[in-house]
Amino acid sequence: MKIKKFQAKNFSEALAQVKRELGEDAVILSSEDRKGARSFVEITAAVDYDVDAGGAPGLNSPAPFFSKAEHGGTSSPSVHNSDIMELKNELRSLRESIEIMRNSGFEMTLPENRRNIFYFLREKSIKDEFALSIIERTNTIEELETIMTDDMNSARLFSRKVWDMSCQFSRRMLMLIGPTGVGKTTTIAKLASKAIKEGRKVGIIGIDTFKIGAIEQIRIYAKMIGIPLEVVSGTEELKKGIRKLSDRDVILIDTTGQNPRDNEYIRSLKEVYKMGLPVETQLLLSASSDNDFLMETHKHYGALPIDYIAFTKTDEAVKLGPIYNLCRIYKKPVAYITTGQRVPGNIEFVDNKKLTNLILRTGSA
């Protein structure tokens, strides 16, 4: 077990030091904001080694606890065993205490108002490092919306407008990608319905190589909305499909969802970009998925040139904090959210202020 103190000018830098030296499994034992002529933050962190497994300086080592010189040149097994057992018990007790801290979270020696804000943000599933960054800039919960909205604004690095049907453009290709079950096909139908309502001529291309039955759903939507559909498999057929829809203002490309860890699936999507088409890519993620899954998913899809993130099933989500996390980590703007299965409808092109408001209010009593 290793316990160490870290000092930095703010919590974010101190936490980065902890992760860099002790790793992701480190536990924060205490954190204090020290004021004075040179204000700084001090974090005490620990990383637990399995001493019984002998993975680090441990108790199963063959070296004696006392040297022979300490006992007049002869070893004393009984004293040796007694002290080892006592040390084992102490370490076991310390490990149990750290595990309790790990489960209960940070023990912050901060002003009460900031500590309350930290736990409020954590309850919303905001990552700890981001919560620490936020509380450095605020003293009241009422200030959170402004600060987090500014953070979300800084994540919008793209100069192009998101899907705004009032924009003037002659033609656009938009491809939706994402895991299985996230709702890409339903979202395609929502976008198509909105575009038609705004007076656009819309066509849909369905890329179907994996999931049996997925194309039937988009066929039904295309027929219901009254727009042409081209079903393709492979880049050559995709080129033909685009040519057939050359009279359309907007072409929406629906892809089949697969496990993003599937390298073949990611490779097949990369082939689309090699064609050099002016296609915009939106990664759809389910807001009802847990934080770890969302991070893992985007990590794999990050190999693709993603322009925007969109979140589906926000009506099913208990917490919306991961939306903020993804904006901060990956610097991708949110194009829209969906709030139900109804087509047309149940899609909102929210600005960052409203999105932040939803994050802070969702899950509140």
LUMKE-993292 format. One record per residue (C-alpha): y, x, z; residue number from 1; residue in one letter. Coordinates in Angstrom, 3 decimals, always signed. Each point is the difference from the previous one (the first is absolute). Example, Ala and Ser with C-alpha at 12.3 -4.5 7.8 and 13.67 -1.06 7.14 Angstrom:
// LUMKE-993292
- c2/c1/c3/i/aa
- -4.500/+12.300/+7.800/1/a .
- +3.440/+1.370/-0.660/2/s .
//
This chain:
// LUMKE-993292
- c2/c1/c3/i/aa
- +0.000/+0.000/+0.000/1/m .
- +3.439/+1.300/-0.918/2/k .
- +3.232/-1.291/+1.516/3/i .
- +3.357/+1.222/-1.256/4/k .
- +3.691/-0.880/+0.131/5/k .
- +2.120/-0.195/-3.140/6/f .
- +3.786/+0.015/-0.233/7/q .
- +2.184/-1.045/-2.918/8/a .
- +3.369/-1.559/-0.674/9/k .
- -1.525/-3.455/-0.566/10/n .
- -3.256/-1.921/+0.405/11/f .
- -0.919/+0.152/-3.681/12/s .
- +0.099/+3.798/-0.088/13/e .
- -1.853/+0.309/+3.303/14/a .
- -2.721/-2.360/-1.215/15/l .
- -0.320/+1.998/-3.215/16/a .
- -0.548/+3.149/+2.099/17/q .
- -2.713/-1.750/+1.998/18/v .
- -1.861/-1.066/-3.147/19/k .
- +0.411/+3.409/-1.598/20/r .
- -1.404/+1.944/+2.980/21/e .
- -2.405/-2.429/+1.685/22/l .
- -0.942/-2.242/-2.910/23/g .
- -0.156/-3.757/-0.517/24/e .
- -2.247/-0.534/+3.044/25/d .
- +2.609/+1.259/+2.432/26/a .
- +1.045/-2.374/+2.779/27/v .
- +3.581/-0.236/+1.245/28/i .
- -0.081/+0.246/+3.796/29/l .
- +3.743/-0.309/+0.523/30/s .
- +3.239/+0.108/-1.921/31/s .
- +3.439/+0.612/+1.425/32/e .
- +3.511/-0.016/-1.411/33/d .
- +1.767/+2.794/+1.886/34/r .
- +3.791/-0.137/+0.076/35/k .
- +2.333/+2.869/+0.779/36/g .
- +2.030/+2.750/-1.652/37/a .
- -2.869/+0.343/-2.464/38/r .
- -1.717/-3.329/-0.337/39/s .
- -3.589/+0.062/-1.157/40/f .
- -3.231/-1.967/+0.043/41/v .
- -3.110/+1.186/+1.816/42/e .
- -3.464/-1.349/-0.754/43/i .
- -3.121/+0.898/+1.944/44/t .
- -3.122/-0.420/-2.113/45/a .
- -3.710/+0.678/+0.392/46/a .
- -2.978/+0.321/-2.273/47/v .
- -3.451/-0.613/+1.455/48/d .
- -2.907/+2.324/-0.745/49/y .
- -3.584/-1.043/+0.616/50/d .
- -0.761/+2.592/+2.636/51/v .
- -3.548/-1.219/+0.456/52/d .
- -0.663/+0.655/-3.675/53/a .
- +1.252/+3.561/+0.300/54/g .
- +2.519/-0.509/-2.811/55/g .
- +2.829/+1.732/+1.866/56/a .
- +0.326/+1.999/+3.192/57/p .
- -2.443/-2.039/+1.951/58/g .
- -2.320/-0.306/+2.903/59/l .
- -3.239/+0.773/-1.775/60/n .
- +1.032/+3.546/-0.718/61/s .
- -2.523/+2.586/+1.361/62/p .
- +2.811/+2.086/+1.524/63/a .
- +0.022/-0.239/+3.818/64/p .
- +2.811/-1.844/+1.692/65/f .
- +0.506/+2.915/+2.449/66/f .
- -0.569/+3.624/-0.814/67/s .
- -2.414/+2.125/+2.013/68/k .
- +2.880/+2.037/+1.358/69/a .
- +1.380/-3.074/+1.706/70/e .
- -3.216/-0.263/+2.034/71/h .
- -0.605/+3.580/+0.904/72/g .
- -1.934/+0.818/-3.171/73/g .
- -2.474/-2.878/+0.241/74/t .
- +0.220/-3.416/-1.520/75/s .
- -0.201/-3.141/+2.062/76/s .
- -1.682/-2.749/-2.023/77/p .
- +0.666/-2.715/+2.567/78/s .
- +3.755/+0.648/+0.132/79/v .
- -0.026/+0.366/-3.821/80/h .
- -1.707/-3.372/-0.542/81/n .
- +2.089/-1.779/+2.598/82/s .
- +3.302/+1.068/-1.535/83/d .
- -1.170/-0.773/-3.521/84/i .
- -1.002/-3.502/+1.054/85/m .
- +3.367/-0.492/+1.681/86/e .
- +1.852/+1.193/-3.109/87/l .
- -2.164/-2.238/-2.170/88/k .
- +0.893/-2.998/+2.100/89/n .
- +3.696/+0.846/-0.124/90/e .
- -0.070/+0.374/-3.792/91/l .
- -1.977/-3.223/-0.379/92/r .
- +2.575/-1.791/+2.108/93/s .
- +2.839/+1.503/-2.029/94/l .
- -1.700/-1.000/-3.244/95/r .
- -0.338/-3.571/+1.254/96/e .
- +3.678/-0.041/+0.931/97/s .
- +0.989/+1.256/-3.441/98/i .
- -2.212/-2.618/-1.638/99/e .
- +1.792/-2.686/+2.002/100/i .
- +3.319/+1.442/-1.207/101/m .
- -1.312/+0.099/-3.552/102/r .
- -0.835/-3.691/+0.182/103/n .
- +3.190/-1.042/+1.739/104/s .
- +2.318/+2.143/-2.148/105/g .
- +2.990/+2.163/+0.771/106/f .
- +1.195/+0.345/+3.560/107/e .
- +3.683/+0.338/-0.761/108/m .
- +2.466/+1.344/+2.541/109/t .
- +2.846/-1.573/-1.959/110/l .
- +2.754/-2.364/+1.029/111/p .
- -1.583/-3.399/+0.491/112/e .
- +1.836/-1.643/-2.901/113/n .
- -1.226/+2.611/-2.492/114/r .
- -3.506/-0.068/+1.407/115/r .
- -0.073/-3.776/-0.457/116/n .
- +1.171/+0.358/-3.600/117/i .
- -2.735/+2.564/-0.663/118/f .
- -2.731/-2.309/+1.260/119/y .
- +1.522/-2.923/-1.904/120/f .
- -0.192/+1.994/-3.255/121/l .
- -3.527/+1.172/+0.729/122/r .
- -1.008/-3.626/+0.561/123/e .
- +1.249/-0.691/-3.537/124/k .
- -2.344/+2.765/-1.282/125/s .
- +2.827/+2.433/-0.704/126/i .
- -1.453/+3.512/+0.069/127/k .
- +0.845/+1.970/+3.143/128/d .
- +1.948/+2.730/-1.779/129/e .
- +2.170/-2.578/-1.739/130/f .
- +0.512/-1.937/+3.224/131/a .
- +1.165/+3.203/+1.691/132/l .
- +2.363/+0.680/-2.885/133/s .
- +1.454/-3.495/+0.287/134/i .
- +0.608/+0.077/+3.751/135/i .
- +1.964/+3.222/-0.374/136/e .
- +2.574/-2.039/-1.910/137/r .
- +0.192/-3.162/+2.068/138/t .
- +0.463/-1.248/+3.524/139/n .
- -0.663/-3.710/-0.534/140/t .
- -2.551/-2.123/-1.806/141/i .
- +2.882/-1.807/-1.690/142/e .
- +0.806/+3.192/-1.935/143/e .
- -3.509/+0.337/-1.435/144/l .
- +0.550/-2.185/-3.053/145/e .
- +2.957/+2.066/-1.222/146/t .
- -1.706/+3.351/+0.608/147/i .
- -3.317/-0.972/-1.571/148/m .
- +1.732/-1.639/-2.971/149/t .
- +1.840/+3.273/-0.620/150/d .
- -3.340/+1.832/+0.150/151/d .
- -1.478/-2.427/-2.510/152/m .
- +3.027/+0.455/-2.263/153/n .
- -0.460/+3.762/+0.037/154/s .
- -3.579/-0.543/-1.164/155/a .
- +1.183/-1.769/-3.149/156/r .
- +0.275/+3.067/-2.179/157/l .
- -0.237/-1.751/-3.344/158/f .
- +3.146/-0.920/-1.883/159/s .
- -1.646/-2.797/-1.998/160/r .
- +0.194/-3.489/+1.363/161/k .
- -3.201/-1.528/+1.279/162/v .
- -1.423/-3.058/-1.722/163/w .
- +3.211/-1.927/-0.539/164/d .
- -0.304/-2.569/-2.744/165/m .
- +3.776/-0.190/-0.341/166/s .
- +0.037/+3.626/-1.201/167/c .
- +0.524/+0.491/-3.691/168/q .
- -2.863/+1.865/-1.622/169/f .
- -1.655/-0.412/-3.373/170/s .
- -3.567/+0.674/+1.007/171/r .
- -1.978/+1.120/+3.023/172/r .
- -3.592/+0.919/+0.833/173/m .
- -1.060/-0.326/+3.587/174/l .
- -3.431/+1.040/+1.309/175/m .
- -1.304/-1.099/+3.386/176/l .
- -2.568/+2.150/+1.794/177/i .
- -1.553/-0.231/+3.445/178/g .
- -3.210/-0.425/+2.013/179/p .
- -2.489/-2.799/-0.457/180/t .
- +1.090/-3.323/+1.439/181/g .
- +3.668/+0.866/+0.373/182/v .
- +1.050/-2.831/-2.333/183/g .
- +1.048/+1.768/-3.210/184/k .
- -1.071/-2.769/-2.367/185/t .
- +1.711/-2.706/+2.027/186/t .
- +3.138/+2.142/+0.174/187/t .
- -0.086/+0.507/-3.777/188/i .
- +0.011/-3.789/-0.348/189/a .
- +2.947/-0.300/+2.407/190/k .
- +2.005/+2.604/-1.921/191/l .
- -0.860/-1.606/-3.331/192/a .
- +1.110/-3.421/+1.239/193/s .
- +3.302/+1.396/+1.257/194/k .
- +0.649/+1.846/-3.270/195/a .
- -0.641/-3.157/-2.019/196/i .
- +2.336/-1.971/+2.248/197/k .
- +2.677/+2.621/-0.738/198/e .
- -0.533/-0.495/-3.730/199/g .
- -2.167/+3.025/-0.735/200/r .
- -2.876/+0.141/-2.452/201/k .
- -2.959/+1.329/+1.952/202/v .
- -3.417/+1.346/-0.890/203/g .
- -2.842/+1.215/+2.210/204/i .
- -2.525/+2.771/-0.542/205/i .
- -3.086/+0.063/+2.182/206/g .
- -1.790/+3.336/+0.320/207/i .
- -3.554/-0.909/+0.944/208/d .
- -2.595/+2.708/+0.457/209/t .
- -1.292/-0.432/+3.546/210/f .
- +0.158/-3.392/+1.679/211/k .
- -2.096/-2.861/-1.377/212/i .
- +1.947/-3.245/-0.053/213/g .
- +3.448/+1.517/+0.525/214/a .
- +1.065/-0.694/-3.574/215/i .
- -1.000/-3.650/+0.294/216/e .
- +2.624/-0.476/+2.681/217/q .
- +2.774/+1.435/-2.167/218/i .
- -1.234/-2.091/-2.944/219/r .
- +0.456/-3.124/+2.082/220/i .
- +3.503/+1.032/+1.066/221/y .
- +1.022/+0.934/-3.564/222/a .
- -1.220/-3.344/-1.320/223/k .
- +1.676/-1.898/+2.829/224/m .
- +3.338/+1.766/-0.553/225/i .
- -0.339/-0.116/-3.784/226/g .
- +0.321/+3.669/-0.922/227/i .
- -2.135/+2.334/-2.132/228/p .
- -2.630/+2.219/+1.621/229/l .
- -1.646/+3.104/-1.419/230/e .
- -3.132/+1.325/+1.726/231/v .
- -0.584/+3.706/-0.614/232/v .
- -2.326/+2.790/+1.073/233/s .
- +1.200/+3.557/-0.563/234/g .
- +3.188/+1.538/-1.316/235/t .
- -0.598/-0.754/-3.700/236/e .
- -0.433/-3.705/+0.675/237/e .
- +3.062/+0.136/+2.250/238/l .
- +2.087/+1.331/-2.890/239/k .
- -1.219/-2.844/-2.206/240/k .
- +0.748/-2.548/+2.693/241/g .
- +3.553/+1.288/+0.365/242/i .
- +0.527/-0.203/-3.754/243/r .
- -1.205/-3.604/-0.032/244/k .
- +2.548/-0.846/+2.670/245/l .
- +2.842/+1.880/-1.679/246/s .
- +2.103/-3.171/-0.186/247/d .
- -0.036/-0.415/+3.813/248/r .
- +2.991/+0.883/+2.207/249/d .
- -2.274/+0.854/+2.911/250/v .
- -3.590/+1.215/-0.009/251/i .
- -1.814/-0.182/+3.327/252/l .
- -3.109/+2.177/+0.338/253/i .
- -2.645/-1.123/+2.490/254/d .
- -2.484/+2.646/+1.169/255/t .
- -3.287/-0.452/+1.803/256/t .
- +0.049/+1.030/+3.646/257/g .
- -2.381/+2.686/+1.179/258/q .
- -0.454/+2.330/+2.944/259/n .
- +2.811/+2.568/-0.423/260/p .
- -2.414/+2.716/+1.172/261/r .
- -1.876/-0.556/-3.282/262/d .
- +1.120/+2.991/-2.068/263/n .
- -1.238/-1.567/-3.215/264/e .
- +2.153/-3.060/+0.595/265/y .
- +3.121/+2.116/+0.625/266/i .
- -0.832/+2.082/-3.077/267/r .
- -0.221/-3.142/-2.155/268/s .
- +3.464/-1.056/+1.161/269/l .
- +1.382/+3.459/-0.777/270/k .
- -1.137/-0.462/-3.579/271/e .
- +2.505/-2.826/-0.377/272/v .
- +2.885/+2.314/+0.866/273/y .
- -1.185/+2.633/-2.452/274/k .
- +0.799/-2.504/-2.759/275/m .
- +3.691/+0.578/+0.645/276/g .
- +0.827/-3.686/+0.335/277/l .
- +3.253/-1.069/+1.710/278/p .
- -1.942/-1.758/+2.748/279/v .
- +1.226/-0.644/+3.525/280/e .
- -2.653/+0.170/+2.718/281/t .
- +0.017/-2.128/+3.137/282/q .
- -2.520/+0.683/+2.746/283/l .
- -1.006/-3.203/+1.767/284/l .
- -1.106/+0.242/+3.611/285/l .
- -1.006/-2.750/+2.379/286/s .
- +2.366/-0.303/+2.951/287/a .
- -2.914/-1.402/+2.005/288/s .
- -1.880/+3.322/-0.257/289/s .
- +0.129/+2.371/+2.950/290/d .
- +2.298/+3.010/+0.064/291/n .
- -2.712/+2.632/-0.505/292/d .
- -1.424/-1.753/-3.052/293/f .
- +3.434/-0.276/-1.607/294/l .
- +0.688/+3.695/+0.549/295/m .
- -3.414/+0.969/-1.363/296/e .
- +0.367/-2.251/-3.032/297/t .
- +3.377/+1.283/-0.992/298/h .
- -1.137/+3.586/+0.451/299/k .
- -2.575/-0.460/-2.751/300/h .
- +2.230/-2.037/-2.282/301/y .
- +2.677/+2.642/+0.529/302/g .
- -1.623/+1.983/-2.818/303/a .
- +1.483/-2.602/-2.353/304/l .
- +3.670/-0.333/-1.021/305/p .
- +0.822/-2.983/+2.222/306/i .
- +3.499/-1.437/-0.365/307/d .
- -0.039/-2.760/+2.599/308/y .
- -2.082/-1.418/+2.811/309/i .
- -0.470/-3.739/+0.431/310/a .
- -1.577/-1.721/+2.970/311/f .
- -2.191/-3.075/-0.250/312/t .
- -1.272/-2.380/+2.679/313/k .
- +2.968/+0.489/+2.314/314/t .
- -0.657/-3.528/+1.229/315/d .
- -3.379/+1.183/+1.328/316/e .
- +1.285/+3.182/+1.646/317/a .
- +0.287/+0.253/+3.769/318/v .
- +2.385/+2.985/-0.249/319/k .
- +2.103/+1.332/-2.862/320/l .
- +0.902/+3.437/+1.398/321/g .
- -2.191/+1.820/-2.567/322/p .
- +2.455/-1.069/-2.707/323/i .
- +2.684/+2.073/+1.705/324/y .
- -2.444/+2.891/+0.516/325/n .
- -0.921/+0.150/-3.679/326/l .
- +3.625/-0.057/-1.078/327/c .
- +0.765/+2.919/+2.320/328/r .
- -3.068/+2.062/-0.897/329/i .
- -0.271/-0.483/-3.734/330/y .
- +3.632/-0.721/-0.952/331/k .
- -0.943/-2.990/-2.109/332/k .
- +2.083/-3.177/-0.124/333/p .
- -1.487/-3.446/+0.575/334/v .
- +0.180/-2.126/-3.145/335/a .
- -0.895/-3.335/+1.634/336/y .
- -2.297/-1.688/+2.484/337/i .
- -2.300/-2.978/-0.432/338/t .
- -0.259/-2.685/+2.638/339/t .
- -2.934/-2.148/-1.097/340/g .
- -2.389/-0.906/-2.827/341/q .
- +2.094/-2.654/-1.744/342/r .
- +0.707/+0.593/-3.701/343/v .
- +2.782/-0.201/-0.930/344/p .
- +1.881/+0.900/+3.138/345/g .
- -0.770/+1.819/+3.259/346/n .
- +1.665/+3.195/-1.213/347/i .
- +3.241/+1.421/+1.422/348/e .
- +2.211/+2.781/-1.361/349/f .
- +1.393/+0.959/+3.380/350/v .
- +2.715/+2.544/+0.661/351/d .
- -0.461/+2.667/+2.654/352/n .
- +1.969/-1.875/+2.642/353/k .
- -2.227/-3.055/-0.272/354/k .
- -3.122/+2.160/-0.159/355/l .
- +1.018/+1.819/+3.182/356/t .
- +0.688/-3.330/+1.657/357/n .
- -3.503/-1.188/-0.897/358/l .
- -1.533/+3.206/+1.391/359/i .
- +1.811/-0.380/+3.316/360/l .
- -0.627/-3.747/+0.362/361/r .
- -3.633/-0.241/-1.111/362/t .
- -2.345/-0.039/+2.974/363/g .
- +2.743/-0.726/+2.517/364/s .
- -0.732/-2.596/+2.635/365/a .
//
